[in-house]
Amino acid sequence: MARISGVDLPRFKKSAIALTYIYGIGRSRAKEILEKADIPLDKKVKDWNDDEVIRLRSVITDYQLEGELRSEVQLSIKRLMDIGCYRGIRHRKGLPLRGQRTRTNARTRKGRRKTVAGKKKATKK
């Protein structure tokens, strides 16, 4: 099992797919990295030899990944909230920030709400 950037890559997946398990690497960046490391895209992780893993690690050091990238994203969000811009306010309220509607279909950001039945008012006699 190959361990790169603190992530255990799945052994039976192809190289391009397995690299996407690392935070900050998507399909296009995985292909770019594999081309730089001179590893075939369709070669499975279990078939990598030590030389290929070493080349891959050296190529990956050029990118910002995992914990470092996560902390930068969190700092960017915190900066938006501190300056009080529109996107920062939406982050603070837990609402969608890219123009989506919120009357319906915002459950991912807003969370599931419990519906409460209308309370009947006591009548005065």
C-alpha positions in Angstrom: 0.0 0.0 0.0 1.4 3.4 -1.0 1.3 6.1 1.5 1.7 9.6 0.1 1.1 12.9 1.9 -0.2 11.0 4.9 -2.9 9.2 2.9 -3.1 5.5 2.3 -3.9 5.1 -1.4 -6.3 2.2 -2.4 -4.2 -0.6 -3.8 -6.6 -1.9 -6.5 -7.5 1.4 -8.2 -5.8 2.9 -11.2 -3.1 5.5 -10.5 -5.2 8.5 -11.7 -8.2 7.6 -9.5 -6.1 6.6 -6.5 -4.3 10.0 -6.3 -7.7 11.8 -6.0 -8.0 10.4 -2.5 -5.5 13.0 -1.5 -7.2 16.3 -0.6 -6.3 18.9 -3.2 -5.8 16.5 -6.1 -8.6 16.1 -8.6 -8.6 14.1 -11.9 -6.8 16.7 -14.0 -4.1 17.4 -11.5 -3.7 13.6 -10.9 -3.1 13.1 -14.6 -0.6 16.1 -14.7 1.3 14.6 -11.7 1.5 11.2 -13.2 2.8 12.5 -16.5 5.5 14.5 -14.7 6.4 11.4 -12.7 6.4 9.2 -15.9 3.9 6.7 -14.5 1.2 5.2 -16.8 -2.4 6.5 -15.9 -3.9 3.0 -16.1 -1.3 1.3 -13.9 -2.7 0.1 -10.6 -1.2 1.3 -7.3 -0.3 -2.3 -6.2 2.0 -2.5 -9.3 4.0 0.6 -8.5 7.6 -0.1 -7.7 9.7 1.9 -5.1 11.3 4.0 -7.8 7.9 5.2 -9.1 6.7 6.0 -5.5 9.8 8.1 -4.9 9.4 10.0 -8.2 5.7 10.6 -7.3 6.5 11.9 -3.9 9.1 14.3 -5.3 6.6 15.7 -7.9 3.9 16.0 -5.3 6.1 18.2 -3.0 5.6 21.1 -5.5 1.8 21.2 -4.7 0.0 22.5 -1.6 -2.0 19.5 -0.3 -3.8 18.0 2.7 -3.4 19.9 6.0 -1.6 22.9 4.6 -4.4 23.4 1.9 -7.2 22.8 4.4 -5.8 25.5 6.8 -5.4 28.0 3.9 -9.0 27.4 2.9 -10.2 28.0 6.5 -8.1 31.1 6.8 -9.6 32.5 3.6 -13.1 31.8 4.9 -12.2 33.5 8.2 -10.8 36.5 6.4 -14.1 36.9 4.5 -16.1 36.7 7.7 -13.8 39.2 9.5 -14.1 41.9 6.8 -17.9 41.4 6.7 -18.3 41.0 3.0 -21.4 39.4 1.5 -19.8 35.9 1.2 -18.5 36.2 4.8 -21.9 37.0 6.1 -23.4 34.0 4.2 -20.7 31.8 5.7 -21.4 33.1 9.2 -25.2 32.4 8.8 -24.6 29.0 7.2 -26.4 29.8 4.0 -25.4 29.2 0.4 -23.2 31.9 -1.0 -23.1 31.5 -4.7 -26.6 32.8 -5.6 -28.6 29.6 -5.0 -32.2 29.9 -3.9 -33.0 29.4 -0.3 -36.8 29.2 -0.2 -36.4 25.6 -1.2 -33.5 23.2 -1.9 -30.9 24.7 0.5 -30.9 21.7 2.8 -27.2 21.0 2.5 -26.2 24.3 3.9 -29.2 25.1 6.1 -29.7 21.6 7.6 -32.9 19.7 8.2 -35.5 21.7 10.0 -38.2 20.3 12.2 -41.7 21.6 11.3 -43.7 22.9 14.3 -47.5 22.9 14.0 -49.2 26.3 14.5 -50.1 26.8 18.1 -53.8 27.7 18.8 -54.4 30.8 20.8 -56.5 30.6 23.9 -59.8 32.3 23.5 -60.9 34.9 26.1 -64.5 34.6 27.5 
